[in-house]
Amino acid sequence: MQVIIPLAGKGTRLRPHTHLVPKPLIKVAGRPVMDWVMDKLVDLDVHELVFITGHLKDQVETYVKANYKYPARFVEQKVQDGTAGAINLARPFVKEPVLIIFVDTVFDADLSIVRDSPDAGIIWAKEVDDFQRFGVVVTDSDGYMTRIVEKPRDPISKLANIGLYYIRDTDALWQGIDHVLAAPSNKGEWYLTDAFQWMIEHDRRIRTAEVTGWYDCGAMNTTLETNAIMVGRYPRRPSVVPAGVTVVDPVWIEDGVTLEASTIGPNVAIEKGTVIRGSTVRDAIVGARCRIEDSKLSEAMLGDDVVVRGLAGSLSVGSHGEVRGA
């Protein structure tokens, strides 16, 4: 199979971090979000990755070529016209069934079910309580999708669409996208889910598979929540904790971090080269080569080479920023 990965968006909800770093390369528990997603492909017969790029595309290409073993192709989405437009850019290169993954979430799902699937496609979903925030998948009694409804007022379904799809019948997918792109746009955008709706209405069966975990990385608060989950699963603690330093698990602290007279954790990831002195840091993502002194940070997200002195509270500072208290 081939894998289509749309990541052309600017990641506006994660600014200022995404001014300099593409959203898929924002890190949780010391790894880019995209790495956690790529791990799920290990046991699949993947022949090619097709990346739909845009914002900071050169960084994405460089990272993919250096870190992933799969053959990769890069197609630039010059006009942000929605998810249907993005996937349509891959059409000239698709020769096999496709897995479509939007890499701004981390998920727990068994992707091996695609191997023997006789259906036109599979859509993964997660049951949520706050269904009004999402596009939800409505199914029949056999678990096949009948429609997708964006942000429903009534509880017609609690299965949130997580942006993970397998399409075996790619001919029907392209027909559906053609139908969508020929219709009026929705505020300048055309949606991939409308193409799936067309497929269903033309007798293609798309099965719904539920994921056991779905962790958003699209905004600062949800990225910190996802970081806490992944740090808890894959903790990394200093082999020697200096005198005067308290580490509250779980944490992910890379080698080469200097800690002095501080309390670190829980739910903190810190990259190498960072120095923290006389401070308390919890529920935070701290990039490489930062310097935090005489501060008390909670719910903080810092890029690389950030300086913080004399601050207390929540903080979001992109790479190379500097913040000093009074």
C-alpha positions as CSV (number, residue, x, y, z in Angstrom):
1,M,0.0,0.0,0.0
2,Q,0.9,3.7,-0.2
3,V,0.5,6.2,2.6
4,I,-0.7,9.7,2.0
5,I,0.2,12.2,4.8
6,P,-1.2,15.7,4.5
7,L,0.7,18.2,6.5
8,A,0.5,21.5,4.6
9,G,-1.2,23.5,7.3
10,K,0.4,26.3,9.2
11,G,-0.5,25.0,12.7
12,T,-2.0,28.3,13.8
13,R,-3.3,27.0,17.1
14,L,0.3,26.1,18.1
15,R,1.9,29.5,17.4
16,P,4.4,30.8,18.2
17,H,6.1,27.4,18.0
18,T,4.9,26.7,14.5
19,H,6.4,29.9,13.1
20,L,9.7,28.1,13.0
21,V,8.8,24.4,13.3
22,P,6.3,22.5,11.2
23,K,3.4,21.2,13.4
24,P,4.3,17.5,12.7
25,L,7.8,18.1,14.1
26,I,6.6,19.6,17.4
27,K,7.9,17.2,20.0
28,V,6.1,15.3,22.8
29,A,8.1,13.1,25.2
30,G,11.3,14.0,23.2
31,R,10.1,12.9,19.8
32,P,8.3,14.7,16.9
33,V,4.6,13.9,16.8
34,M,5.1,12.4,13.3
35,D,7.6,9.8,14.7
36,W,4.9,8.4,17.0
37,V,2.6,8.0,14.0
38,M,5.3,6.5,11.7
39,D,5.9,3.8,14.4
40,K,2.4,2.4,13.5
41,L,3.5,1.5,10.0
42,V,6.3,-0.9,10.9
43,D,4.3,-4.1,10.4
44,L,2.6,-3.0,7.2
45,D,3.6,-3.5,3.6
46,V,4.2,0.2,2.8
47,H,5.8,0.9,-0.6
48,E,5.8,4.7,-0.5
49,L,4.9,7.7,1.6
50,V,3.3,10.6,-0.2
51,F,3.6,13.8,1.8
52,I,1.4,16.8,0.9
53,T,3.6,19.7,2.1
54,G,3.2,23.4,2.4
55,H,4.3,25.4,5.5
56,L,8.0,25.0,6.1
57,K,8.1,22.2,3.6
58,D,11.9,22.1,3.3
59,Q,12.2,21.1,7.0
60,V,9.7,18.3,6.5
61,E,11.5,16.9,3.5
62,T,14.9,17.1,5.2
63,Y,13.6,15.3,8.3
64,V,11.8,12.6,6.4
65,K,14.8,11.8,4.2
66,A,17.1,11.6,7.2
67,N,14.9,9.6,9.5
68,Y,12.5,7.2,7.6
69,K,13.4,4.1,5.7
70,Y,10.4,4.3,3.3
71,P,10.6,5.7,-0.3
72,A,9.0,9.2,-0.1
73,R,7.5,11.6,-2.5
74,F,6.7,15.3,-1.7
75,V,3.9,17.2,-3.4
76,E,3.4,20.9,-2.4
77,Q,-0.2,22.2,-1.7
78,K,0.2,25.7,-2.9
79,V,-3.4,26.7,-2.3
80,Q,-5.0,25.7,1.1
81,D,-8.3,24.5,-0.3
82,G,-9.2,21.8,2.2
83,T,-8.6,18.2,2.8
84,A,-10.2,17.0,-0.5
85,G,-7.9,19.3,-2.4
86,A,-4.9,18.0,-0.5
87,I,-5.5,14.3,-1.1
88,N,-6.4,15.0,-4.8
89,L,-2.8,16.2,-5.3
90,A,-1.6,12.6,-4.7
91,R,-3.8,11.2,-7.4
92,P,-1.2,11.0,-10.2
93,F,1.1,8.9,-8.0
94,V,-1.4,6.5,-6.4
95,K,-1.2,3.0,-7.8
96,E,-2.3,0.9,-4.8
97,P,-4.7,1.0,-1.8
98,V,-3.9,4.0,0.4
99,L,-3.7,4.7,4.1
100,I,-4.4,8.4,4.8
101,I,-3.0,9.8,8.0
102,F,-3.4,13.3,9.4
103,V,-0.3,13.6,11.7
104,D,-1.5,16.1,14.3
105,T,-2.6,13.4,16.7
106,V,-1.1,10.4,18.3
107,F,-3.3,7.3,18.3
108,D,-3.5,3.7,19.5
109,A,-4.9,1.6,16.7
110,D,-4.5,-1.8,15.1
111,L,-3.7,-1.0,11.5
112,S,-3.1,-4.6,10.6
113,I,-6.8,-5.0,9.9
114,V,-6.2,-3.5,6.5
115,R,-4.5,-6.6,5.3
116,D,-7.6,-8.7,4.9
117,S,-10.3,-6.1,4.6
118,P,-12.7,-6.8,1.8
119,D,-14.4,-3.4,2.2
120,A,-14.0,-0.2,0.1
121,G,-12.4,1.4,3.1
122,I,-12.0,1.7,6.9
123,I,-12.4,4.9,9.0
124,W,-11.1,4.9,12.5
125,A,-13.0,6.7,15.2
126,K,-12.9,7.3,19.0
127,E,-15.9,7.4,21.3
128,V,-15.9,10.8,23.1
129,D,-18.2,12.5,25.6
130,D,-17.8,16.0,24.1
131,F,-19.1,15.0,20.7
132,Q,-20.2,18.5,19.8
133,R,-16.6,19.5,19.2
134,F,-15.9,17.0,16.4
135,G,-17.1,15.5,13.2
136,V,-18.8,12.3,14.3
137,V,-19.2,9.0,12.4
138,V,-22.8,7.6,12.2
139,T,-22.9,3.8,11.7
140,D,-25.4,1.1,11.0
141,S,-26.0,-1.9,13.2
142,D,-23.1,-3.7,11.5
143,G,-20.6,-1.0,12.2
144,Y,-20.5,0.5,8.7
145,M,-20.4,4.2,8.2
146,T,-23.6,5.8,7.0
147,R,-22.6,9.5,7.3
148,I,-20.3,12.0,9.0
149,V,-21.8,15.0,10.7
150,E,-19.7,18.0,11.7
151,K,-20.2,19.1,15.3
152,P,-23.7,17.8,15.9
153,R,-26.0,19.4,18.4
154,D,-27.8,16.1,19.1
155,P,-26.1,12.9,20.3
156,I,-26.6,11.0,17.0
157,S,-23.1,9.5,17.6
158,K,-20.2,9.9,19.9
159,L,-17.7,8.4,17.5
160,A,-15.3,11.2,16.7
161,N,-13.5,11.1,13.3
162,I,-9.8,11.1,14.1
163,G,-8.3,11.6,10.6
164,L,-7.1,8.1,9.9
165,Y,-8.5,6.2,6.9
166,Y,-7.8,3.2,4.7
167,I,-9.2,3.2,1.2
168,R,-8.9,0.1,-0.9
169,D,-11.3,1.3,-3.7
170,T,-9.2,4.3,-4.8
171,D,-11.2,4.6,-8.0
172,A,-14.3,5.4,-6.0
173,L,-12.3,7.8,-3.8
174,W,-11.2,9.8,-6.9
175,Q,-14.8,9.8,-8.2
176,G,-16.0,11.1,-4.8
177,I,-13.3,13.8,-4.8
178,D,-14.3,14.9,-8.3
179,H,-17.9,15.2,-7.1
180,V,-16.8,17.3,-4.1
181,L,-14.5,19.6,-6.1
182,A,-17.2,20.3,-8.6
183,A,-19.6,21.5,-5.9
184,P,-19.5,24.9,-4.1
185,S,-16.9,25.2,-1.5
186,N,-17.5,25.6,2.2
187,K,-15.8,29.0,2.9
188,G,-13.1,28.2,0.3
189,E,-12.5,24.6,1.4
190,W,-13.5,21.2,0.1
191,Y,-13.6,18.3,2.6
192,L,-12.4,14.7,2.2
193,T,-15.2,13.4,4.4
194,D,-17.7,14.6,1.7
195,A,-16.0,12.3,-0.8
196,F,-16.4,9.4,1.7
197,Q,-20.1,10.3,1.9
198,W,-20.4,10.1,-1.9
199,M,-18.7,6.7,-1.8
200,I,-21.3,5.4,0.7
201,E,-24.2,6.8,-1.3
202,H,-22.9,4.9,-4.3
203,D,-22.8,1.5,-2.6
204,R,-19.3,1.4,-1.3
205,R,-19.0,0.1,2.2
206,I,-16.7,1.9,4.7
207,R,-16.2,0.0,7.9
208,T,-15.7,1.9,11.2
209,A,-12.9,0.7,13.5
210,E,-12.6,2.2,17.0
211,V,-9.2,3.3,18.4
212,T,-8.3,2.7,22.0
213,G,-6.5,6.0,22.4
214,W,-6.4,9.3,20.6
215,Y,-4.3,12.2,21.7
216,D,-4.4,15.6,20.1
217,C,-1.3,17.7,19.4
218,G,-3.0,20.6,17.6
219,A,-3.0,23.2,20.4
220,M,-0.8,23.9,23.4
221,N,-3.1,22.5,26.1
222,T,-3.8,19.3,24.3
223,T,-0.2,18.9,23.3
224,L,0.8,19.1,27.0
225,E,-1.8,16.5,27.8
226,T,-0.4,14.2,25.1
227,N,3.1,14.8,26.4
228,A,2.0,13.8,29.9
229,I,0.6,10.5,28.5
230,M,3.6,9.7,26.4
231,V,6.1,10.6,29.2
232,G,4.1,8.3,31.5
233,R,4.5,5.4,29.0
234,Y,8.1,6.1,28.0
235,P,9.8,7.8,31.0
236,R,13.4,8.8,31.0
237,R,14.9,9.7,34.3
238,P,18.5,10.9,35.0
239,S,20.8,8.1,36.1
240,V,22.1,10.4,38.9
241,V,19.9,13.1,40.5
242,P,22.1,15.9,41.8
243,A,21.9,16.9,45.5
244,G,19.3,19.6,46.0
245,V,17.2,18.4,43.0
246,T,13.8,16.6,43.3
247,V,12.4,14.7,40.4
248,V,8.7,13.9,40.5
249,D,7.8,11.1,38.1
250,P,6.9,10.7,35.3
251,V,9.5,12.7,33.4
252,W,11.5,12.5,30.2
253,I,14.9,14.1,30.7
254,E,17.5,13.7,28.0
255,D,21.2,13.2,28.8
256,G,23.1,16.5,28.9
257,V,20.5,18.4,31.0
258,T,21.9,20.4,33.9
259,L,19.7,20.6,37.0
260,E,20.5,22.6,40.2
261,A,18.4,23.3,43.3
262,S,15.2,22.6,41.4
263,T,12.1,20.4,41.5
264,I,11.2,18.9,38.1
265,G,8.0,17.0,37.3
266,P,5.6,15.5,37.0
267,N,4.8,15.4,33.2
268,V,7.9,17.2,32.0
269,A,10.0,16.6,28.9
270,I,13.4,18.3,28.7
271,E,15.9,18.1,25.9
272,K,19.7,18.1,26.0
273,G,21.7,21.2,26.7
274,T,19.1,22.8,28.9
275,V,20.0,24.3,32.3
276,I,17.5,24.7,35.1
277,R,18.5,26.4,38.3
278,G,16.5,27.4,41.4
279,S,13.2,26.6,39.7
280,T,10.2,24.4,39.7
281,V,8.9,23.0,36.4
282,R,5.9,20.8,36.0
283,D,3.5,19.9,33.2
284,A,5.9,21.3,30.6
285,I,7.7,20.7,27.3
286,V,11.2,22.3,27.3
287,G,13.3,22.3,24.2
288,A,17.1,22.0,23.8
289,R,19.6,24.5,25.1
290,C,17.1,26.4,27.2
291,R,18.0,28.3,30.4
292,I,15.4,28.5,33.2
293,E,16.4,30.3,36.4
294,D,14.5,31.4,39.5
295,S,11.2,30.5,38.0
296,K,8.1,28.5,38.8
297,L,6.6,27.1,35.6
298,S,3.5,25.0,35.1
299,E,1.7,24.3,31.8
300,A,4.6,25.6,29.9
301,M,5.8,25.0,26.4
302,L,9.3,26.3,25.4
303,G,11.1,25.9,22.0
304,D,14.8,25.6,21.7
305,D,17.3,28.2,23.0
306,V,14.7,29.9,25.3
307,V,15.8,32.0,28.3
308,V,13.3,32.4,31.2
309,R,14.3,34.2,34.4
310,G,12.2,35.2,37.4
311,L,8.8,34.0,36.0
312,A,5.9,32.2,37.6
313,G,2.9,30.7,35.9
314,S,2.0,29.3,32.5
315,L,4.2,30.2,29.5
316,S,4.4,29.6,25.7
317,V,7.6,30.8,24.1
318,G,8.9,29.9,20.6
319,S,12.6,29.1,19.9
320,H,15.1,31.8,20.6
321,G,12.7,33.7,22.9
322,E,13.7,35.4,26.1
323,V,11.3,36.3,29.0
324,R,12.4,38.0,32.3
325,G,10.3,38.8,35.3
326,A,10.3,42.1,37.1
